[in-house]
Amino acid sequence: MVCFSACESTIESFEETEPASSFVDECPEDASKLHLGVCGCGVPDIDSDDDSVLDCQDMCPFDSSRTKPAFEICDGVDNNCDGVIDEGCDCVDGETRACGTNVGECEQGIQMCENGAWSTCTAVMPMQEICDGLDNDCDMQVDESAVCTNPLPQIAKLVLVDADTDQPIPGYDPLMPGANIDLAVVGQNLNILAVTQPTTIGSVVFGFNSNNMYRIESSAPYAIAGDTAGDLKPWTPALGNHIVTATPYTLSGAGGSAGTMLTVDFQVIDSMTSNTNAAPTANAGPDLTTNDVNATLVLNGSGTDSDGSIVSYQWAKISGPSLTMTGVNTSSLTLTNLTSNSTYMFELTVTDDDGATDTDTAMVTVGTTSTSSAAVISGEKRKWHTVTLTYQGPTTSENANPNPFLQYRVQVVFTGPSMQTYNVPGFFAADGNAADSSASSGNKWKVHFRPDETGTWTYTTSFRTGTNIAVSDSTSAGASAGYFDGDSGSFVVSQTNKTAPDFRAKGRLSYVGDHYLQFANGDWFLKAGSDSPETFMAYQGFDQTSTQGGSPVKTYSPHIADWNAGDPTWEGGSSGAQKGKGIIGAINYLSSKEMNAFSFLSMNVNGDGKNVWPWINYTARDRYDISKLEQWNIVFTHAQSKGMYLHFKTQETENDQLLNNGSLGVERKLYYRELIARFGHHLGLNWNLGE
């Protein structure tokens, strides 16, 4: 048979006894229908599809390279013979192209065309910026994030980790907001790791959904489910939407100053589970506080399950000293034999009838009705009043080696009811009563503090020793000095009972960016007082006070008459030849004239007076006169009760080169540390660094 053109019309059926060559195809006149795409045929002579019709779907003897229409496969050919090549395709199969960037830590990769679509790019893509000296997010900037510029510890990222291998799960390092976690893909044994900057910090507080104190981690690795000697514990979040937070702190147990909280929301699904069991919900009950170590406390926990029932309860102590726990396998946990000045964390795990679990935590704070095991707490425990911690430490003296002012450092972090923290320096206090005894030696160490809120305050004390440690900026400098190092405790603060003009009635004066200072209660303060004598503290009633120049020391004899019964004195108590009546009377006189401020020098060794210094003698620079400074503090405390603002002039013009030849060295740092430690607790003062 001879084929003249492509077959478009149908060949009528024929008897198999008749040769196919006797039939001639009637082909169309429309040339556009000839050989479309890869299709085409001559006049067929074999009914290859057995439909008793000879047509273009049958075997084609004319052009065997041309086939019947097929699906378009994105190969640069018109496979479906519709006159259009690769319609619906983004690319031609087998084609490749570059993708990504070579900026920073990113690396360019390739994409391949598969089934008409570009495959996933093989490049190393941008990541969240962390503080490692590299351009992680590939924006041509190194360590530009707040993580790298904030002096407080930071959470660099959260990472979803496989708790069986302790390795990050690909695609979840970091765990990004809005992430979808499919348990069928990542597994059931998970944990969330907080990567901090720096890598070791005081502690991390994890929040989970509505529980802002879900877990406190005080040592690395910082993980939401904890670890055992570095081996991460398994944890399975319930199906549904969750929010996890991580807050870094400078000290252990959520103490010290807090860095910026990192918050990540995510969804948990299980694509392989049908008729998914809803996880139960655990509730460990409210946090508890007591000051009675003999108390019996009960944590009333509970569990709910929307599609079943709770079949078991399990309590565990996560942190805290020893105690007795009863009912660990019930919903209610009974606690006895508590330890004073301690914080406990307990975890309740509930299990439903399908084996799913959930956990919740509760905190128990135990104070004391008296004092901690180490600190004696004195002073009125009221808002804005001076609370003093006194410790027994090493017995030493003003002239001892090692130097107690320079080679020992007492530092106490106070944490208030609203989690505000204050890092307060302490000082060597001789026998603890030096104002009256004039002692120069002893084993007492003190810290003065003014709480700014009512409620329960906690404290943690550091006592370290080392060369010049008192002026070191490093919290870990030196070594533990033993004794009360690491001591902690709590006390309860009630409302102030003082009235104006006493500064304790209105709170601390602060500069708020305005023309006048402002009290904590919002009232303004207009300072008006005497600016002389600058040698106000050159008083002969202070220990070791004399003149090395032409200016005499003062007695304030005319003002003894202004001293009132009940006003303070020293070295004699409330009767006898008490010292201090003259200078206390002078404060009373100024107050009676409606003055509310006075100024004075705390040191004038090279000045015209040469009669005021805080040291044990005129030439010493790193040995402080403890009894003299305690007597100074009595005067300052009385002045504050009379509404008198303390204007410290820390050096005259003639003295600006006295310490470290004018530099900020050991002598000058120690000078300001001692002034702040002993007098910085007063509510109304300023430090005038020079005339």
C-alpha positions in Angstrom: 0.0 0.0 0.0 1.1 3.5 -0.8 0.4 6.3 1.7 0.0 9.7 0.2 -0.4 11.7 3.4 -1.2 11.5 7.1 -4.4 9.8 7.9 -7.0 11.9 9.5 -10.3 10.3 8.3 -11.6 6.9 9.3 -11.0 4.0 7.0 -14.1 1.9 6.6 -14.0 -1.6 7.8 -13.1 -4.3 5.4 -13.2 -8.0 5.0 -10.1 -9.7 6.0 -10.2 -11.7 2.7 -9.7 -8.4 0.8 -6.3 -6.9 0.7 -5.9 -3.6 2.6 -4.1 -2.1 -0.4 -7.4 -2.0 -2.3 -8.6 0.9 0.0 -7.5 4.4 -0.5 -7.7 6.9 2.4 -9.6 10.1 1.9 -7.2 12.6 3.7 -8.3 16.0 4.9 -7.5 19.2 2.9 -6.5 21.0 6.2 -2.7 20.9 6.2 -2.5 21.9 9.9 -3.8 18.5 10.8 -1.0 16.8 9.1 1.8 15.4 11.3 1.0 17.5 14.4 3.6 17.2 17.1 5.1 13.8 17.1 1.9 12.3 15.6 1.3 11.1 12.1 0.7 8.0 10.0 0.1 6.6 6.5 -2.8 4.5 5.5 -2.7 1.6 8.0 -3.0 -1.9 6.8 -3.1 -3.7 10.3 -5.9 -3.2 12.8 -3.4 -3.1 15.7 -6.0 -2.1 18.3 -8.5 -4.7 17.3 -11.4 -2.3 16.9 -12.3 -3.5 13.3 -11.5 0.1 12.2 -8.4 1.1 10.3 -7.5 4.6 11.6 -4.6 6.6 12.9 -4.6 4.7 16.1 -3.4 1.6 14.2 0.0 0.6 13.2 1.5 3.1 10.8 3.7 1.9 8.0 4.3 5.4 6.7 6.5 6.8 9.5 7.3 4.5 12.4 9.1 7.4 14.2 5.8 9.1 14.7 3.4 7.9 17.4 -0.1 8.5 18.5 -0.8 11.4 20.9 0.5 11.0 24.5 0.6 13.0 27.7 2.8 16.2 27.7 6.0 15.3 29.6 8.0 18.6 29.5 10.8 17.5 27.2 10.7 20.2 24.5 8.4 18.1 22.3 4.7 18.4 21.5 3.8 15.0 23.0 0.0 15.4 23.0 0.0 16.7 19.4 -2.0 19.9 20.1 0.4 22.2 18.4 1.8 23.6 21.7 5.1 22.5 23.2 5.4 21.8 27.0 2.3 23.6 28.0 1.9 23.8 31.9 5.6 23.2 32.5 8.0 25.5 34.4 11.1 24.0 32.9 12.3 21.2 30.7 13.1 17.9 32.5 16.9 17.5 33.1 17.5 21.2 32.9 19.5 22.8 35.9 20.1 26.2 37.3 22.0 27.9 40.1 20.2 29.0 43.3 21.1 30.6 46.6 24.0 32.9 47.3 27.6 32.7 48.4 27.3 35.7 50.8 28.4 35.0 54.4 27.9 31.4 55.6 25.5 30.7 52.7 26.7 28.5 49.8 25.2 28.5 46.3 23.6 25.3 45.1 21.7 24.0 42.1 18.1 23.1 41.2 17.1 20.4 38.7 13.9 20.3 36.6 11.9 17.2 37.5 8.4 16.6 36.0 8.3 20.1 34.8 9.0 21.7 38.2 12.2 23.0 39.9 13.5 20.7 42.7 14.5 22.0 46.2 17.6 24.1 46.1 20.7 22.3 47.4 22.2 25.6 48.7 23.2 26.4 52.3 20.5 28.9 53.1 20.4 31.9 55.6 20.0 31.0 59.3 19.1 33.1 62.4 22.0 35.3 63.4 23.8 34.1 66.5 26.8 35.6 68.2 29.7 33.6 66.7 31.7 36.1 64.6 30.0 34.8 61.4 27.4 36.2 59.0 24.8 33.5 59.7 21.9 35.3 58.0 23.9 36.2 54.9 23.1 39.9 54.9 26.8 41.0 54.8 26.7 41.9 58.5 28.4 40.0 61.3 26.7 39.6 64.7 24.4 42.5 64.2 21.6 41.1 66.3 20.6 42.2 69.8 22.0 38.9 71.1 25.5 40.1 70.4 25.1 43.7 71.7 23.2 43.2 74.9 25.4 42.9 78.0 22.8 40.7 79.7 22.7 37.0 78.8 20.5 36.1 75.8 18.7 33.2 74.3 20.4 32.9 70.8 17.9 30.3 69.6 15.7 27.3 70.5 16.4 24.0 68.9 14.1 20.9 68.7 16.3 17.9 69.6 15.9 14.2 69.3 16.2 13.0 72.9 17.4 9.6 71.9 20.5 10.9 70.1 20.7 14.4 71.7 21.1 15.8 68.2 19.2 18.7 66.5 16.4 17.5 64.3 17.0 18.8 60.7 14.7 21.6 59.8 14.2 22.7 63.4 17.6 24.3 64.2 16.5 26.8 65.0 12.9 26.2 66.0 11.1 29.0 64.2 7.8 30.7 65.1 4.9 29.0 63.4 6.8 25.7 63.0 4.8 22.5 62.3 6.1 19.5 64.2 4.9 16.2 62.8 5.4 13.4 65.4 5.2 10.8 62.6 8.3 12.4 61.1 10.4 13.6 64.0 9.5 10.9 66.5 8.0 11.0 70.0 11.1 11.4 72.2 11.9 15.1 71.9 13.3 18.0 73.9 13.7 21.7 73.3 17.2 23.1 73.9 17.9 26.8 74.6 21.2 27.9 73.1 22.5 30.9 75.2 24.9 33.7 74.6 27.3 33.3 76.4 27.1 29.5 76.3 27.1 29.3 80.1 24.9 31.6 82.1 23.2 31.6 85.5 19.9 30.0 84.6 17.1 29.7 82.0 13.4 29.8 82.8 11.2 28.0 80.4 7.5 28.8 80.0 5.1 26.5 78.3 1.6 27.7 77.3 0.0 29.3 80.4 2.8 28.1 82.8 5.4 30.8 82.9 7.6 28.9 85.3 7.4 25.5 83.6 11.0 24.7 84.3 14.1 26.4 85.7 17.5 25.1 84.4 20.5 26.4 86.3 23.2 24.4 84.4 23.9 23.6 80.8 22.4 22.1 78.7 19.4 24.2 79.2 16.5 22.0 78.2 12.7 22.2 78.7 12.5 18.6 79.9 15.9 18.6 81.7 18.7 16.2 81.4 20.6 13.5 83.3 24.3 14.3 83.4 24.0 15.9 79.9 21.8 13.2 78.4 18.6 15.0 77.4 15.3 13.6 78.8 12.5 12.6 76.4 9.5 14.8 76.2 6.4 14.7 73.9 4.3 17.8 73.5 0.6 17.1 73.1 -1.0 17.5 69.7 -2.2 21.1 69.1 -0.9 24.6 69.3 1.8 25.6 71.9 3.9 28.5 73.0 7.3 28.1 74.6 9.3 30.9 76.2 12.9 31.0 77.4 14.2 33.7 79.7 18.0 33.9 80.6 19.2 35.1 84.0 22.6 36.1 85.3 22.3 33.9 88.5 21.1 30.4 89.2 17.5 29.7 90.1 16.1 32.6 88.1 18.2 35.0 90.1 20.0 38.2 89.2 19.1 40.2 86.1 17.0 38.8 83.3 17.9 39.0 79.6 15.4 39.2 76.8 12.7 36.5 76.6 12.6 34.5 73.4 9.1 33.3 72.4 8.3 30.6 69.8 4.8 29.3 68.9 4.5 25.9 67.1 1.9 23.3 66.2 2.2 19.6 66.9 0.5 17.0 64.6 0.7 13.3 63.9 0.0 12.6 60.3 0.1 8.8 60.8 -2.5 8.7 63.5 -6.2 8.3 62.9 -8.7 8.8 65.7 -6.0 10.6 67.5 -6.1 10.5 71.3 -6.3 13.9 72.9 -3.5 14.2 75.5 -4.5 14.9 79.1 -3.9 18.2 81.0 -1.9 18.3 84.2 -2.4 20.9 86.9 0.0 20.9 89.8 -1.9 23.5 91.7 -0.9 27.0 92.9 2.6 27.8 94.2 2.9 27.8 98.0 4.8 29.9 100.5 5.4 29.4 104.2 7.7 30.7 106.9 7.1 27.7 109.2 9.5 24.8 108.6 7.3 22.7 110.8 4.2 23.3 108.6 2.5 20.5 106.6 1.9 21.7 103.1 -0.3 20.0 100.5 -0.1 20.5 96.7 -3.5 19.8 95.4 -2.9 18.6 91.8 -5.4 17.4 89.2 -5.7 16.1 85.7 -8.3 16.2 83.0 -8.8 14.2 79.8 -11.2 15.4 77.1 -11.6 11.9 75.5 -11.0 9.5 78.4 -9.8 9.4 82.0 -6.7 9.9 84.1 -5.3 6.5 85.2 -2.3 7.6 87.2 -0.6 10.5 89.0 3.2 10.8 89.7 4.9 13.5 91.7 8.6 14.2 91.6 10.9 16.8 93.3 12.8 18.6 90.6 14.9 20.9 92.8 15.4 21.9 96.4 16.9 20.4 99.6 15.6 17.2 101.4 12.1 16.9 102.8 9.4 14.2 103.3 6.9 13.6 100.5 3.7 11.6 101.0 1.2 10.6 98.3 3.6 10.7 95.4 1.2 8.4 93.4 -1.9 10.4 94.1 -3.3 13.8 93.0 -2.4 15.5 96.3 1.2 15.6 97.5 1.9 16.2 101.2 5.1 17.9 102.3 6.7 17.8 105.7 10.2 18.3 107.3 10.8 21.4 105.2 14.2 23.3 105.1 14.2 27.0 106.0 15.1 29.6 103.4 14.7 27.2 100.5 12.9 27.0 97.2 11.5 23.7 95.9 10.2 22.8 92.5 7.8 19.8 92.1 6.5 18.2 88.9 3.2 16.4 88.5 2.8 13.8 85.6 -0.6 12.6 84.7 -1.3 9.6 82.4 -4.6 9.0 80.6 -6.2 5.7 79.6 -4.4 5.7 76.2 -1.0 6.2 77.7 -0.6 9.8 76.9 1.0 12.1 79.5 1.3 15.7 80.5 3.3 17.5 83.2 2.9 20.7 85.3 5.1 22.2 88.0 4.5 24.0 91.3 7.0 26.0 93.4 7.1 25.9 97.2 9.0 28.7 99.0 10.0 28.2 102.6 11.2 31.3 104.5 11.7 31.4 108.2 10.1 33.0 111.3 13.5 34.2 112.5 16.7 34.3 110.3 18.6 32.1 108.0 21.1 29.7 109.2 23.9 32.2 108.4 22.6 35.8 108.3 21.2 37.8 111.2 18.6 40.1 109.7 18.1 43.4 111.5 16.2 46.6 111.0 12.6 47.3 110.4 11.4 45.0 107.6 9.3 47.6 106.0 9.3 49.2 102.6 12.1 51.8 102.2 13.6 51.0 105.6 17.1 49.7 106.0 17.4 46.0 106.3 20.8 44.8 107.3 22.3 41.3 106.9 25.1 40.5 109.3 27.3 37.4 108.8 30.0 35.8 110.8 33.1 35.3 108.6 36.8 35.2 109.1 38.2 37.1 112.0 40.4 39.9 110.7 41.3 43.6 111.3 41.8 46.9 109.6 45.6 46.3 109.3 45.5 42.5 108.6 46.9 40.6 105.7 45.2 39.7 103.6 43.6 43.1 103.5 39.9 42.6 104.4 38.8 45.6 102.4 40.6 44.6 99.2 41.1 40.8 99.2 37.6 39.8 100.3 34.3 40.6 98.5 30.8 40.4 99.9 28.0 40.7 97.3 24.3 40.0 97.8 21.6 39.7 95.2 18.2 40.7 96.5 15.1 39.6 94.5 11.7 41.2 95.1 8.1 40.0 94.8 8.0 41.4 91.2 11.3 39.6 90.4 13.2 42.9 90.4 16.8 42.3 91.5 19.5 44.4 93.2 23.2 43.5 93.4 24.4 45.1 96.6 28.0 45.3 97.9 28.8 44.4 101.5 31.6 45.4 103.8 33.8 44.4 106.7 32.2 45.6 110.0 34.8 44.6 112.7 32.8 43.4 115.7 29.5 44.6 114.2 29.1 47.4 116.8 32.1 49.5 116.0 30.3 52.9 116.3 30.0 52.3 120.1 33.0 50.0 120.7 35.5 51.7 118.3 36.6 48.1 117.4 39.0 47.7 114.6 38.8 43.9 114.4 36.2 41.2 114.5 34.4 38.6 112.3 31.3 40.5 111.2 30.4 41.3 107.6 27.4 43.4 106.7 25.1 44.4 103.9 22.6 47.3 103.9 19.5 47.2 101.7 16.3 49.2 101.2 13.4 47.1 99.8 11.2 49.0 97.4 8.1 46.7 97.6 6.1 44.9 100.2 6.0 41.1 100.2 8.6 38.3 100.3 12.1 39.1 99.3 14.8 36.5 98.8 18.6 36.9 98.8 21.7 35.0 97.7 25.1 35.9 99.1 28.5 35.6 97.5 31.7 35.7 99.6 34.9 35.4 97.6 38.6 36.0 98.2 41.4 36.8 95.8 43.9 39.5 94.8 42.1 42.8 94.5 38.8 40.9 94.2 36.9 43.8 95.8 37.4 45.9 92.7 37.1 43.1 90.1 34.3 43.4 87.5 34.1 39.6 87.2 31.5 37.8 89.3 33.6 34.6 89.2 36.9 36.2 90.1 39.0 34.6 92.9 37.7 31.7 94.9 35.0 31.0 97.4 36.0 32.4 100.8 33.8 29.7 102.5 31.8 30.7 105.6 28.6 32.2 104.3 29.4 32.0 100.6 26.3 30.7 98.8 23.9 31.5 101.7 20.4 32.3 100.7 17.2 33.2 102.5 14.1 35.3 102.6 12.3 37.9 104.6 8.8 39.5 104.5 8.5 43.3 104.0 5.5 45.2 105.2 4.3 48.8 104.4 6.2 51.8 105.8 4.9 53.4 108.9 6.8 56.7 108.5 5.5 60.1 107.6 7.2 63.1 105.9 9.7 64.7 106.1 11.2 61.2 106.8 12.5 60.0 103.4 11.1 56.5 104.2 7.6 57.9 103.8 8.0 58.7 100.1 10.7 56.4 98.9 13.9 56.8 97.0 14.7 60.1 95.2 15.6 59.6 91.5 16.6 61.7 88.5 13.8 61.2 86.0 15.0 63.4 83.2 13.3 66.5 84.5 14.4 69.7 86.3 13.7 68.2 89.8 14.3 64.9 91.5 11.2 62.8 92.1 10.3 60.5 95.0 9.2 57.0 94.3 5.6 57.9 95.3 5.6 60.6 92.5 6.1 63.7 94.7 8.7 66.2 93.5 11.7 67.4 95.6 13.0 71.0 95.4 16.4 71.0 97.1 17.3 73.9 99.4 20.1 73.8 102.0 23.5 74.9 103.2 26.5 74.4 101.0 28.9 75.0 103.9 30.9 74.2 105.8 32.4 71.7 103.3 34.3 70.2 106.3 31.0 69.4 108.0 32.3 65.9 108.8 35.4 67.2 110.5 33.8 66.6 113.8 35.9 65.7 116.9 33.3 63.3 118.1 34.2 60.9 115.2 37.0 58.4 115.9 40.5 59.2 114.5 39.5 62.7 113.4 42.1 65.4 113.5 43.6 68.1 111.4 46.8 68.0 109.4 46.5 71.7 108.4 45.3 75.0 109.7 41.6 74.2 109.8 40.4 72.8 113.2 37.9 70.1 113.8 34.5 71.1 115.0 32.5 70.5 118.2 29.2 72.1 117.2 28.8 73.0 120.9 26.1 75.6 120.3 24.0 72.9 118.7 24.1 70.5 121.6 21.0 72.3 122.8 19.3 71.3 119.6 19.8 67.6 120.4 16.5 66.0 121.6 15.9 63.1 123.8 15.7 60.0 121.7 18.1 61.3 119.1 21.1 59.0 118.4 24.5 59.2 120.0 27.5 56.8 120.2 30.1 55.5 122.7 27.9 55.7 125.7 24.4 54.7 124.6 21.4 56.6 125.9 23.2 57.8 129.1 26.6 58.9 130.1 29.2 60.9 128.1 27.6 60.2 124.7 29.3 61.5 121.6 27.4 63.0 118.7 25.1 65.4 120.4 26.7 68.5 118.7 26.5 67.2 115.1 23.1 65.6 115.5 21.9 68.9 117.0 23.3 70.7 114.0 21.2 68.5 111.7 18.1 69.2 113.8 18.8 73.0 113.6 19.0 72.9 109.8 15.8 70.9 109.6 14.1 73.3 111.9 14.9 76.2 109.5 13.1 74.2 106.8 16.4 73.2 105.1 16.2 69.8 103.3 19.8 69.3 102.2 23.4 69.7 103.3 26.7 69.1 101.6 30.1 67.9 102.9 33.4 66.4 101.8 34.1 62.8 102.4 37.9 63.4 101.8 40.1 66.5 101.7 43.6 65.1 102.4 45.3 67.5 99.9 42.7 70.3 100.4 42.8 73.4 102.5 41.1 71.7 105.4 43.1 68.4 105.6 40.8 67.1 108.3 38.3 64.7 106.7 39.2 61.2 105.4 37.6 57.7 105.6 40.9 55.8 106.1 42.6 54.7 109.3 45.1 57.5 109.1 46.1 60.5 106.9 48.4 58.5 104.6 46.5 55.2 104.2 44.5 54.7 101.0 43.3 51.1 101.2 42.6 50.6 104.9 39.3 52.1 106.2 38.4 53.3 109.6 35.4 51.1 110.4 34.2 52.8 113.6 34.5 56.3 112.1 32.4 55.3 109.1 29.8 53.6 111.3 29.5 56.9 113.2 29.2 58.8 109.9 26.3 56.5 109.1 24.5 57.3 112.3 24.6 61.0 111.3 23.4 60.3 107.7 20.6 58.0 109.0 19.3 60.7 111.4 19.6 63.3 108.6 17.4 61.2 106.3 14.8 60.8 109.0 14.7 64.6 109.2 14.2 64.9 105.4 17.8 66.1 104.8 19.3 65.3 101.4 23.0 64.0 101.5 25.2 65.9 99.1 28.5 63.9 99.0 31.5 65.7 97.6 33.9 62.9 97.1 37.0 65.0 96.4 38.1 68.6 96.3 39.9 70.0 93.2 43.2 69.7 95.1 42.5 65.9 95.5 41.6 64.8 92.0 45.1 63.4 91.5 45.4 61.8 95.0 44.2 58.3 94.1 46.1 56.4 91.4 47.5 59.7 90.1 44.0 60.6 88.8 43.3 57.3 87.1 40.6 54.8 87.8 42.8 52.3 89.5 42.5 50.1 92.6 42.6 52.9 95.2 39.8 54.9 93.5 37.6 51.9 92.7 37.9 50.7 96.3 37.1 54.2 97.6 33.9 54.4 95.7 33.0 50.8 96.6 33.3 51.4 100.3 31.3 54.6 100.1 28.5 52.9 98.2 28.5 49.8 100.3 28.3 51.7 103.6 26.1 54.7 102.6 24.5 54.0 99.2 21.4 52.6 100.8 20.2 56.0 101.8 17.2 57.2 99.9 18.1 60.8 99.2 21.7 61.5 98.1 24.0 62.3 95.2 27.6 61.6 94.5 29.4 64.7 93.5 32.7 63.4 92.0 34.5 66.7 92.4 34.1 70.4 92.9 
